[in-house]
Amino acid sequence: MSAVVKLLYKPFAIIFGLLGGMIASAIFSKVWKAVAHEDDTPDASDEERRWQEILPAVALKGAIAGVVKALIHRGGATSVRGLTGTWPA
């Protein structure tokens, strides 16, 4: 049963991961606007931005993405275990 649950969970994990990325991007944009008082978030390929602007933005974006990913994956796995009695990951 465990192998079946893992196999069935995979497509949902992929979808949840994509949704998590979109959610993390939206959260980052709002946090960046509040912290930096700018509408435009720094991008590594932006020629007019300096390293001092890009690195903190990338670090914040990565931290937010990591937390959102962990929340979504852990929540999904916990829900599957609650429904099936099997941990999917």
Stockholm file with secondary structure:
# STOCKHOLM 1.0

chainA/1-89         MSAVVKLLYKPFAIIFGLLGGMIASAIFSKVWKAVAHEDDTPDASDEERRWQEILPAVALKGAIAGVVKALIHRGGATSVRGLTGTWPA
#=GR chainA/1-89 SS CHHHHHHHHHHHHHHHHHHHHHHHHHHHHHHHHHHHCCSSCCCTTCTTCCHHHHHHHHHHHHHHHHHHHHHHHHHHHHHHHHHHSSCCC
#=GC SS_cons        CHHHHHHHHHHHHHHHHHHHHHHHHHHHHHHHHHHHCCSSCCCTTCTTCCHHHHHHHHHHHHHHHHHHHHHHHHHHHHHHHHHHSSCCC
//
